[in-house]
C-alpha cells in the first residue's frame, strides 16, 4: 500500500521482503525506508499517516501523526510579513510605515513562528537604535564616515552625497541593515570604536 501511494519504491519493498524472514528485521528496513522518503519529501508523512489510518490496529497512530502534521504544515497557518525591497542592492528589510512608496515583498511565515520573527525584528530595531545613537554621540569625522561607507559599498555614494551631518549618514547605514545583513553597521562600529 505504501508503494501504491508512492511513499516507497518497488525496490525498497523488495529489499524489505528479502531483509529476513524475521518480522522485526523487515519492520526495521521498512521504517528506515519511510524515514528516507519523508526526509526527501515531507508531504510523504501525511500520506504515511493516511495509510496507517486504513488499518484498524494503526488508526490511533495515524490519527496522531495526521493531527501533528496538520498543526505543523497546515497551509492556512501562514501570515505574510511585509518587507521592503531595495532594488539597487537587492536587500530586503523590515517594512516601516514612514516609507509607503517603497516596493515591498511579502514573506509567508508560519503563525507559530510569527511571534519569534517579530521578536527578532524588534531586537534588530533596538540594536540599530542603540548603535545609531552611540555613533551620533561619538560623532566621528563626517568625511571619514562617508569614505568608509563608500569603500564598503560604492553604490551608496549618491545617497551619501546628500548627507550633510552624522545623523543623515546614520540613516543611510540603518537603511542598509536587514535581519540577515548588519555588516555595514558592524564595520562602522569596529572602525570608529563605537562603544555602547
SEZA-166621 format. One line per 4 residues: number of its first residue (from 1); for each residue x negated, z, y of N, C-alpha, C, CB. Coordinates in Angstrom, 2 decimals, m for minus. Glycine has a CB too. Example, Ala and Ser with C-alpha at 12.3 -4.5 7.8 and 13.67 -1.06 7.14 Angstrom:
2
1> m13.19:7.80:m5.69:m12.30:7.80:m4.50:m13.20:7.80:m3.30:m11.31:9.05:m4.47 | m12.85:7.08:m2.25:m13.67:7.14:m1.06:m12.90:7.87:0.03:m14.08:5.72:m0.60
# end
This chain:
196
1> m0.82:0.00:m1.19:0.00:0.00:0.00:m0.87:0.00:1.26:0.94:1.21:0.00 | m2.00:0.74:1.24:m2.90:0.75:2.39:m3.52:m0.63:2.62:m4.01:1.79:2.19 | m3.74:m1.35:1.53:m4.27:m2.71:1.65:m3.22:m3.63:2.26:m4.73:m3.24:0.26 | m1.98:m3.51:1.82:m0.90:m4.34:2.34:m0.70:m4.11:3.83:0.39:m4.06:1.58
5> m0.89:m2.87:4.28:m0.72:m2.52:5.69:m2.01:m2.77:6.49:m0.30:m1.06:5.82 | m3.01:m3.36:5.87:m4.29:m3.73:6.50:m5.10:m2.53:6.98:m4.04:m4.64:7.66 | m4.94:m1.39:6.35:m5.77:m0.24:6.68:m7.11:m0.37:5.94:m5.06:1.09:6.30 | m7.05:m0.81:4.70:m8.28:m1.05:3.94:m8.25:m2.47:3.39:m8.44:m0.02:2.78
9> m9.42:m2.96:3.02:m9.54:m4.33:2.48:m9.52:m4.28:0.95:m10.85:m5.02:2.99 | m9.32:m5.45:0.38:m9.27:m5.58:m1.08:m10.54:m5.10:m1.75:m9.01:m7.00:m1.46 | m11.69:m5.40:m1.16:m12.95:m4.99:m1.78:m13.09:m3.47:m1.77:m14.14:m5.64:m1.05 | m12.53:m2.81:m0.77:m12.55:m1.34:m0.73:m11.68:m0.80:m1.85:m12.06:m0.81:0.65
13> m10.51:m1.41:m2.01:m9.61:m0.98:m3.09:m10.30:m1.14:m4.45:m8.30:m1.79:m3.04 | m10.99:m2.25:m4.63:m11.70:m2.47:m5.90:m12.78:m1.41:m6.11:m12.33:m3.87:m5.92 | m13.49:m1.04:m5.03:m14.54:m0.02:m5.19:m13.94:1.35:m5.46:m15.42:0.03:m3.94 | m12.73:1.61:m4.94:m12.05:2.87:m5.23:m11.68:2.92:m6.70:m10.77:3.04:m4.34
17> m11.12:1.82:m7.20:m10.70:1.77:m8.60:m11.88:1.86:m9.55:m9.93:0.51:m8.86 | m13.03:1.31:m9.16:m14.19:1.33:m10.04:m15.11:2.53:m9.80:m14.99:0.05:m9.88 | m14.76:3.37:m8.83:m15.61:4.52:m8.48:m15.85:5.42:m9.68:m14.99:5.31:m7.35 | m14.81:5.68:m10.38:m14.92:6.58:m11.52:m13.51:6.75:m12.09:m15.55:7.96:m11.12
21> m13.43:7.05:m13.35:m12.10:7.34:m13.88:m11.58:8.67:m13.33:m12.13:7.37:m15.43 | m12.44:9.42:m12.70:m12.07:10.72:m12.16:m11.29:10.54:m10.85:m13.32:11.59:m11.93 | m10.09:11.13:m10.79:m9.24:11.03:m9.59:m9.94:11.60:m8.35:m7.91:11.77:m9.83 | m10.61:12.77:m8.43:m11.27:13.30:m7.23:m12.32:12.33:m6.65:m11.93:14.63:m7.55
25> m13.05:11.64:m7.52:m14.04:10.68:m7.03:m13.37:9.50:m6.34:m14.92:10.18:m8.19 | m12.26:9.05:m6.91:m11.52:7.94:m6.30:m10.97:8.36:m4.93:m10.37:7.47:m7.22 | m10.46:9.59:m4.85:m9.95:10.09:m3.57:m11.05:10.14:m2.51:m9.33:11.49:m3.76 | m12.23:10.58:m2.95:m13.36:10.69:m2.02:m13.75:9.32:m1.47:m14.56:11.34:m2.71
29> m13.83:8.33:m2.34:m14.17:6.97:m1.91:m13.07:6.41:m1.02:m14.38:6.05:m3.14 | m11.82:6.65:m1.37:m10.69:6.18:m0.57:m10.69:6.83:0.81:m9.37:6.46:m1.30 | m10.90:8.13:0.85:m10.93:8.84:2.13:m12.06:8.32:3.01:m11.08:10.35:1.91 | m13.22:8.09:2.43:m14.35:7.55:3.19:m14.00:6.19:3.78:m15.61:7.45:2.31
33> m13.32:5.37:3.01:m12.92:4.03:3.47:m11.89:4.12:4.60:m12.35:3.21:2.29 | m10.97:5.07:4.47:m9.95:5.25:5.51:m10.61:5.73:6.80:m8.87:6.27:5.05 | m11.55:6.64:6.69:m12.25:7.13:7.88:m12.97:5.99:8.59:m13.26:8.24:7.50 | m13.65:5.15:7.84:m14.34:4.00:8.43:m13.34:3.07:9.12:m15.13:3.22:7.36
37> m12.21:2.82:8.47:m11.19:1.94:9.05:m10.65:2.52:10.35:m10.05:1.72:8.05 | m10.39:3.82:10.38:m9.85:4.46:11.58:m10.88:4.48:12.70:m9.37:5.89:11.27 | m12.13:4.73:12.36:m13.18:4.73:13.38:m13.34:3.36:14.04:m14.52:5.17:12.77 | m13.13:2.31:13.27:m13.27:0.97:13.84:m12.01:0.49:14.56:m13.64:m0.01:12.74
41> m10.86:1.08:14.23:m9.60:0.70:14.89:m8.67:1.90:14.82:m8.95:m0.58:14.22 | m8.63:2.66:15.93:m7.91:3.93:15.89:m6.42:3.79:15.57:m8.06:4.61:17.20 | m5.83:2.62:15.82:m4.40:2.46:15.52:m4.15:2.47:14.00:m3.88:1.15:16.14 | m5.21:2.32:13.22:m5.06:2.42:11.76:m4.60:3.81:11.35:m6.39:2.07:11.06
45> m4.89:4.81:12.17:m4.45:6.17:11.88:m2.92:6.23:11.87:m5.03:7.16:12.90 | m2.31:5.55:12.82:m0.85:5.53:12.88:m0.27:4.84:11.63:m0.37:4.81:14.17 | m0.90:3.75:11.24:m0.45:3.03:10.04:m0.63:3.91:8.81:m1.24:1.72:9.87 | m1.76:4.60:8.73:m2.03:5.50:7.62:m0.96:6.59:7.55:m3.43:6.13:7.75
49> m0.58:7.15:8.69:0.44:8.19:8.74:1.78:7.66:8.24:0.60:8.73:10.17 | 2.12:6.44:8.64:3.41:5.89:8.19:3.39:5.61:6.69:3.74:4.58:8.96 | 2.24:5.23:6.14:2.13:5.03:4.70:2.30:6.37:3.98:0.76:4.38:4.32 | 1.68:7.42:4.50:1.83:8.75:3.90:3.29:9.19:3.86:0.99:9.77:4.66
53> 4.01:8.87:4.92:5.43:9.27:5.01:6.31:8.58:3.97:5.97:8.96:6.40 | 5.83:7.53:3.35:6.61:6.81:2.34:6.56:7.49:0.98:6.12:5.39:2.22 | 5.68:8.48:0.83:5.56:9.19:m0.44:6.02:10.63:m0.24:4.09:9.15:m0.97 | 6.96:11.06:m1.04:7.60:12.36:m0.89:6.60:13.51:m0.74:8.49:12.62:m2.07
57> 5.57:13.51:m1.54:4.59:14.60:m1.51:3.72:14.62:m0.26:3.71:14.53:m2.72 | 3.70:13.51:0.47:2.83:13.40:1.64:3.57:13.32:2.97:1.95:12.22:1.49 | 4.90:13.44:2.94:5.70:13.27:4.14:5.28:14.25:5.23:7.18:13.44:3.83 | 5.08:15.51:4.84:4.72:16.53:5.84:3.40:16.19:6.52:4.63:17.92:5.17
61> 2.39:15.83:5.74:1.09:15.46:6.30:1.21:14.22:7.18:0.08:15.21:5.17 | 1.93:13.22:6.72:2.12:12.00:7.51:2.82:12.28:8.82:2.92:10.99:6.72 | 3.82:13.16:8.79:4.55:13.51:10.00:3.65:14.24:11.00:5.76:14.38:9.65 | 2.82:15.14:10.52:1.90:15.88:11.39:0.90:14.92:12.03:1.17:16.99:10.60
65> 0.34:14.04:11.23:m0.62:13.06:11.76:0.06:12.18:12.80:m1.23:12.19:10.63 | 1.26:11.72:12.50:2.00:10.85:13.43:2.29:11.58:14.74:3.32:10.38:12.78 | 2.71:12.84:14.65:3.01:13.62:15.86:1.74:13.79:16.71:3.58:15.01:15.48 | 0.63:14.14:16.06:m0.63:14.32:16.78:m1.12:12.99:17.38:m1.70:14.90:15.85
69> m0.93:11.92:16.63:m1.30:10.59:17.13:m0.49:10.27:18.39:m1.07:9.51:16.03 | 0.82:10.48:18.32:1.69:10.19:19.46:1.30:11.02:20.67:3.14:10.45:19.09 | 0.93:12.28:20.44:0.52:13.15:21.54:m0.74:12.61:22.23:0.27:14.57:21.04 | m1.68:12.13:21.43:m2.96:11.68:21.99:m2.96:10.23:22.48:m4.02:11.83:20.97
73> m2.19:9.36:21.84:m2.29:7.94:22.13:m1.00:7.29:22.62:m2.76:7.23:20.94 | m0.02:8.08:22.99:1.24:7.52:23.44:1.02:6.66:24.69:2.26:8.64:23.73 | 1.56:5.45:24.71:1.34:4.53:25.82:2.04:4.94:27.10:1.78:3.16:25.44 | 3.07:5.77:27.01:3.76:6.18:28.22:3.16:7.44:28.83:5.24:6.40:27.93
77> 2.05:7.87:28.31:1.41:9.09:28.78:0.26:8.81:29.74:0.93:9.91:27.61 | 0.31:7.72:30.47:m0.75:7.39:31.41:m0.25:7.51:32.84:m1.29:5.97:31.14 | m1.14:7.91:33.71:m0.87:7.86:35.14:m1.94:6.95:35.74:m0.88:9.31:35.81 | m1.60:6.28:36.82:m2.57:5.41:37.46:m3.21:6.14:38.63:m1.91:4.11:37.93
81> m4.52:6.17:38.65:m5.28:6.76:39.73:m5.75:5.60:40.60:m6.49:7.64:39.20 | m5.45:5.65:41.88:m5.88:4.57:42.77:m7.29:4.84:43.26:m4.91:4.42:43.97 | m8.10:3.81:43.18:m9.49:3.88:43.64:m9.72:2.70:44.58:m10.50:3.87:42.43 | m10.56:2.90:45.59:m10.90:1.81:46.50:m12.03:1.00:45.89:m11.31:2.35:47.89
85> m11.95:m0.31:46.07:m12.99:m1.18:45.56:m13.71:m1.81:46.73:m12.42:m2.27:44.61 | m15.03:m1.65:46.77:m15.84:m2.27:47.80:m16.36:m3.59:47.22:m17.03:m1.33:48.26 | m15.79:m4.69:47.69:m16.14:m5.99:47.10:m17.59:m6.38:47.38:m15.22:m7.06:47.64 | m18.20:m5.85:48.44:m19.57:m6.23:48.74:m20.56:m5.57:47.78:m19.91:m5.85:50.17
89> m20.25:m4.33:47.35:m21.18:m3.64:46.47:m20.67:m3.53:45.05:m21.46:m2.27:47.01 | m19.37:m3.76:44.85:m18.79:m3.65:43.52:m18.53:m2.22:43.09:m19.70:m4.30:42.52 | m18.64:m1.27:44.03:m18.41:0.12:43.68:m16.94:0.47:43.82:m19.25:1.05:44.54 | m16.52:1.45:43.05:m15.14:1.93:43.09:m15.20:3.42:43.43:m14.39:1.68:41.72
93> m14.47:3.83:44.48:m14.48:5.22:44.92:m13.06:5.74:45.03:m15.22:5.36:46.26 | m12.89:7.06:45.01:m11.54:7.62:45.13:m10.86:7.12:46.40:m11.59:9.15:45.13 | m9.61:6.77:46.28:m8.83:6.25:47.39:m8.54:7.35:48.38:m7.52:5.62:46.89 | m8.60:7.03:49.67:m8.29:8.03:50.68:m7.20:7.48:51.58:m9.55:8.40:51.51
97> m6.34:8.37:52.10:m5.20:7.92:52.87:m5.57:7.28:54.21:m4.29:9.06:53.11 | m6.78:7.54:54.74:m7.13:7.01:56.05:m7.61:5.56:56.01:m8.18:7.86:56.67 | m7.69:4.94:54.84:m8.10:3.54:54.74:m7.09:2.75:53.91:m9.51:3.43:54.12 | m5.87:2.59:54.41:m4.84:1.93:53.61:m5.07:0.44:53.42:m3.50:2.14:54.25
101> m5.94:m0.18:54.23:m6.15:m1.63:54.10:m7.19:m1.99:53.06:m6.54:m2.20:55.43 | m7.95:m1.01:52.59:m8.99:m1.30:51.60:m8.33:m1.71:50.28:m9.91:m0.06:51.39 | m8.91:m2.73:49.60:m8.34:m3.12:48.30:m8.49:m1.97:47.31:m9.04:m4.41:47.76 | m7.46:m1.79:46.51:m7.50:m0.68:45.54:m7.43:m1.20:44.12:m6.36:0.30:45.80
105> m7.94:m0.39:43.23:m7.91:m0.67:41.80:m7.17:0.49:41.16:m9.36:m0.85:41.20 | m6.24:0.21:40.28:m5.55:1.27:39.57:m6.20:1.46:38.21:m4.04:0.96:39.42 | m6.58:2.70:37.94:m7.24:3.01:36.68:m6.30:3.90:35.88:m8.61:3.71:36.91 | m5.88:3.45:34.67:m5.00:4.29:33.86:m5.77:5.48:33.29:m4.35:3.47:32.73
109> m5.22:6.67:33.47:m5.82:7.90:32.97:m4.73:8.65:32.21:m6.44:8.78:34.14 | m5.04:9.17:31.06:m4.07:9.95:30.30:m3.61:11.14:31.11:m4.66:10.41:28.95 | m2.32:11.44:31.03:m1.80:12.61:31.75:m2.56:13.86:31.37:m0.29:12.79:31.47 | m2.93:13.96:30.11:m3.66:15.15:29.66:m5.03:15.26:30.32:m3.81:15.13:28.15
113> m5.58:14.14:30.78:m6.89:14.14:31.43:m6.77:14.04:32.95:m7.74:12.99:30.90 | m5.57:13.82:33.45:m5.36:13.61:34.87:m5.83:14.80:35.70:m3.89:13.35:35.15 | m5.52:15.99:35.26:m5.94:17.19:35.99:m7.46:17.31:35.99:m5.31:18.46:35.37 | m8.07:17.03:34.85:m9.53:17.07:34.76:m10.15:16.04:35.70:m9.99:16.82:33.30
117> m9.57:14.85:35.74:m10.05:13.79:36.62:m9.93:14.22:38.07:m9.27:12.48:36.37 | m8.79:14.81:38.43:m8.58:15.29:39.80:m9.58:16.39:40.14:m7.15:15.82:39.98 | m9.88:17.24:39.19:m10.86:18.31:39.40:m12.24:17.73:39.66:m10.89:19.24:38.18 | m12.60:16.69:38.93:m13.90:16.04:39.13:m13.94:15.40:40.52:m14.17:14.97:38.03
121> m12.84:14.75:40.91:m12.78:14.15:42.25:m12.91:15.21:43.33:m11.47:13.37:42.43 | m12.26:16.35:43.13:m12.33:17.45:44.10:m13.76:17.99:44.19:m11.36:18.58:43.71 | m14.43:18.12:43.05:m15.82:18.58:43.04:m16.72:17.61:43.79:m16.33:18.76:41.60 | m16.51:16.32:43.59:m17.28:15.31:44.32:m17.03:15.44:45.82:m16.92:13.89:43.83
125> m15.78:15.59:46.20:m15.45:15.72:47.63:m16.11:16.94:48.25:m13.93:15.79:47.82 | m16.05:18.08:47.54:m16.68:19.31:48.06:m18.19:19.14:48.19:m16.37:20.50:47.14 | m18.80:18.53:47.18:m20.24:18.32:47.21:m20.63:17.42:48.37:m20.73:17.73:45.89 | m19.92:16.30:48.53:m20.23:15.38:49.62:m20.02:16.07:50.97:m19.35:14.11:49.53
129> m18.96:16.86:51.10:m18.70:17.58:52.35:m19.85:18.52:52.69:m17.38:18.38:52.25 | m20.26:19.33:51.71:m21.34:20.30:51.95:m22.66:19.62:52.29:m21.53:21.20:50.72 | m22.99:18.59:51.53:m24.25:17.89:51.77:m24.21:17.15:53.11:m24.55:16.90:50.61 | m23.08:16.53:53.43:m22.95:15.83:54.71:m23.11:16.80:55.87:m21.59:15.12:54.81
133> m22.52:17.96:55.73:m22.64:19.00:56.76:m24.10:19.44:56.91:m21.74:20.21:56.42 | m24.77:19.62:55.77:m26.17:20.04:55.79:m27.07:18.96:56.41:m26.65:20.35:54.36 | m26.80:17.67:56.11:m27.58:16.58:56.70:m27.38:16.57:58.21:m27.17:15.20:56.08 | m26.14:16.71:58.65:m25.84:16.71:60.09:m26.54:17.88:60.78:m24.31:16.78:60.32
137> m26.54:19.05:60.15:m27.20:20.22:60.73:m28.72:20.07:60.74:m26.81:21.48:59.96 | m29.26:19.46:59.70:m30.71:19.24:59.61:m31.15:18.22:60.65:m31.12:18.77:58.19 | m30.28:17.27:60.93:m30.48:16.22:61.92:m31.84:15.52:61.80:m30.33:16.80:63.29 | m32.05:14.82:60.68:m33.30:14.07:60.54:m33.34:12.94:61.59:m33.45:13.48:59.10
141> m34.52:12.43:61.90:m34.60:11.34:62.88:m33.69:10.17:62.46:m36.08:10.84:63.05 | m32.84:9.72:63.38:m31.86:8.67:63.09:m32.53:7.41:62.55:m31.05:8.33:64.34 | m33.61:7.00:63.18:m34.30:5.77:62.76:m34.83:5.90:61.33:m35.46:5.44:63.73 | m35.35:7.07:60.99:m35.88:7.29:59.64:m34.75:7.26:58.60:m36.63:8.63:59.56
145> m33.63:7.90:58.94:m32.49:7.93:58.04:m31.96:6.52:57.78:m31.37:8.82:58.62 | m31.82:5.74:58.85:m31.34:4.36:58.71:m32.33:3.53:57.90:m31.12:3.72:60.09 | m33.62:3.70:58.16:m34.64:2.93:57.43:m34.59:3.22:55.94:m36.04:3.25:57.98 | m34.48:4.50:55.58:m34.42:4.87:54.17:m33.21:4.25:53.50:m34.38:6.40:54.01
149> m32.08:4.32:54.17:m30.84:3.77:53.58:m30.95:2.26:53.43:m29.62:4.13:54.45 | m31.52:1.57:54.43:m31.70:0.11:54.32:m32.63:m0.26:53.18:m32.25:m0.46:55.64 | m33.68:0.55:53.00:m34.59:0.29:51.88:m33.90:0.54:50.54:m35.84:1.18:52.00 | m33.01:1.50:50.53:m32.26:1.80:49.31:m31.28:0.68:48.99:m31.51:3.13:49.46
153> m30.57:0.20:50.04:m29.56:m0.84:49.83:m29.49:m1.69:51.09:m28.17:m0.22:49.49 | m30.14:m2.84:51.07:m30.20:m3.70:52.25:m28.83:m4.24:52.67:m31.14:m4.87:51.99 | m27.86:m4.21:51.77:m26.51:m4.66:52.11:m25.84:m3.76:53.15:m25.65:m4.71:50.86 | m26.39:m2.58:53.36:m25.79:m1.63:54.31:m26.32:m1.80:55.73:m26.06:m0.21:53.85
157> m27.23:m2.75:55.91:m27.84:m2.96:57.23:m26.79:m3.20:58.31:m28.79:m4.14:57.18 | m25.78:m4.00:58.03:m24.72:m4.29:59.01:m23.93:m3.04:59.38:m23.78:m5.34:58.47 | m23.57:m2.24:58.40:m22.84:m1.01:58.68:m23.69:m0.04:59.50:m22.39:m0.34:57.37 | m24.98:0.04:59.16:m25.87:0.97:59.86:m26.15:0.54:61.29:m27.18:1.10:59.10
161> m26.11:m0.77:61.54:m26.35:m1.27:62.90:m25.30:m0.73:63.87:m26.35:m2.82:62.93 | m24.11:m0.45:63.36:m23.03:0.08:64.19:m23.12:1.59:64.38:m21.70:m0.28:63.58 | m24.02:2.26:63.68:m24.13:3.72:63.74:m25.04:4.14:64.89:m24.66:4.27:62.42 | m24.52:5.03:65.74:m25.29:5.50:66.89:m25.70:6.96:66.78:m24.50:5.29:68.15
165> m25.24:7.64:65.75:m25.60:9.04:65.58:m25.63:9.39:64.09:m24.61:9.97:66.34 | m26.14:10.58:63.80:m26.27:11.04:62.42:m24.91:11.08:61.72:m26.92:12.44:62.37 | m23.90:11.53:62.43:m22.57:11.65:61.84:m22.05:10.32:61.32:m21.61:12.21:62.87 | m22.23:9.25:62.08:m21.74:7.94:61.63:m22.56:7.42:60.44:m21.79:6.93:62.78
169> m23.86:7.74:60.39:m24.69:7.35:59.25:m24.23:8.12:58.00:m26.21:7.63:59.55 | m23.91:9.39:58.19:m23.42:10.21:57.09:m22.13:9.61:56.52:m23.18:11.67:57.54 | m21.27:9.05:57.39:m20.04:8.41:56.91:m20.36:7.18:56.05:m19.15:8.00:58.10 | m21.41:6.45:56.40:m21.83:5.31:55.58:m22.29:5.82:54.21:m22.97:4.51:56.29
173> m23.07:6.90:54.21:m23.54:7.48:52.95:m22.35:7.91:52.10:m24.49:8.69:53.21 | m21.40:8.60:52.72:m20.21:9.05:52.00:m19.46:7.88:51.36:m19.27:9.82:52.94 | m19.36:6.78:52.11:m18.65:5.60:51.61:m19.33:4.95:50.41:m18.52:4.59:52.70 | m20.60:5.20:50.25:m21.35:4.62:49.14:m21.34:5.50:47.89:m22.79:4.37:49.57
177> m20.80:6.69:48.00:m20.77:7.61:46.86:m19.49:7.40:46.05:m20.86:9.08:47.33 | m19.61:7.53:44.77:m18.45:7.43:43.88:m18.60:8.47:42.78:m18.30:5.99:43.28 | m17.59:8.56:41.94:m17.65:9.51:40.83:m18.83:9.24:39.90:m16.37:9.46:40.04 | m19.23:8.00:39.84:m20.30:7.63:38.90:m21.62:7.30:39.57:m19.87:6.46:38.08
181> m21.67:7.37:40.90:m22.91:6.99:41.59:m23.07:7.77:42.88:m22.91:5.48:41.88 | m23.96:8.76:42.87:m24.29:9.51:44.08:m25.78:9.37:44.39:m23.90:11.01:43.92 | m26.38:8.30:43.89:m27.82:8.09:44.01:m28.29:8.05:45.47:m28.21:6.80:43.31 | m27.54:7.39:46.35:m27.94:7.32:47.76:m27.95:8.71:48.38:m26.99:6.39:48.55
185> m26.93:9.47:48.11:m26.84:10.84:48.63:m28.01:11.67:48.11:m25.50:11.48:48.22 | m28.31:11.56:46.84:m29.43:12.30:46.26:m30.75:11.89:46.89:m29.49:12.08:44.75 | m30.92:10.59:47.14:m32.15:10.08:47.75:m32.35:10.68:49.14:m32.12:8.55:47.83 | m31.29:10.69:49.94:m31.38:11.24:51.30:m31.69:12.73:51.25:m30.06:10.99:52.08
189> m31.01:13.46:50.37:m31.24:14.90:50.24:m32.68:15.18:49.86:m30.28:15.50:49.19 | m33.20:14.45:48.89:m34.59:14.67:48.44:m35.59:14.29:49.53:m34.87:13.87:47.17 | m35.40:13.13:50.15:m36.38:12.65:51.13:m36.46:13.55:52.36:m36.02:11.24:51.56 | m35.31:14.01:52.82:m35.29:14.82:54.04:m35.21:16.31:53.75:m34.12:14.40:54.92
193> m35.39:16.66:52.46:m35.43:18.05:52.03:m34.26:18.84:52.60:m36.74:18.69:52.44 | m33.07:18.28:52.41:m31.86:18.92:52.89:m31.49:20.03:51.91:m30.69:17.89:53.05 | m31.41:21.24:52.41:m31.04:22.38:51.59:m29.69:22.89:52.04:m32.10:23.50:51.66 | m28.89:23.30:51.09:m27.57:23.84:51.42:m27.66:25.34:51.49:m26.51:23.41:50.39
# end
